[in-house]
Amino acid sequence: MDQLNIFRAEKDHFFKSHPQSPLAHNQKRQFSGLNYFPENHDLRLEVNIEEFPQNDTLEMQTTTGGVQTYTRYGKFKFVVEDQEAELTIYASHHDFFLPFADSLAGTETYGAGRYLEPSYLGEGKFLVDFNLAYNPYCAYNDAWSCPITPFENRIKVPVRAGEKVFNIEVTQLK
């Protein structure tokens, strides 16, 4: 089993059995695993970042009406299915955050978007592996508060990698 499949199996186990899982108790009983796109090596990217000026902040609304403040760190361009796209990476307390919504949002992927934590490689480069794209916890349970993907990170290209939309029918009791 390769690294990505091990990661996904561990995540499914966490969702099914861990007390800090975003799933409610009745959801855990019916849970049989998350849905993923097949691994897409073309969407595991090393990208160069065009950094923004320091102190360029953005307040992201959350799904529960709150606000979270992030620093707009930089943007990068990439090509997916012969179409160019651009996304912004945000920073908070030395962590990097990449919320995005692609053209599949609301159909094949979670409507409010998915998240990534890109890895800083040094010298203005990041590893952005869309195979690790995941749904925020509010996609599974309304009790969670999640940042809403900013407009600048809503792209018109499909990103067929990472986690797909959560199938709520699997979690409902019969």
C-alpha angles and dihedrals in degrees: 000000000000126000096262093052091048090051091050093047090051091049091051089050091050092050092048100045116011120102090226093054113129089231121100117237094260090049092053091056091058098034115119100167142297123280119245139180114243113268110282112200090189089066096056098093140181103207136186114231126220098214122222122224115277117268093029096142134182128197110217118204115228130221090253096051098264129121131234121194121221134173115240098235103179148307135243137193126222140166125239123177090350092304125113120230136175130210136181124229117213130204132213125172093341092310123113123224131191116186114179142166118204133193090276093061111125094020114046097003135039109290097229093050140255134269139231135181104216117208118237109230097183133253094058095307131123136187107230110184109183089188085077094052109132141186118253115249091254087069087070103034132018090217090078124084116220134177112255114235109258119240092249089063097052105104132187097223127089117249103200097187136089128018123358128213114300111254102228092188089069090059101047119099116240 
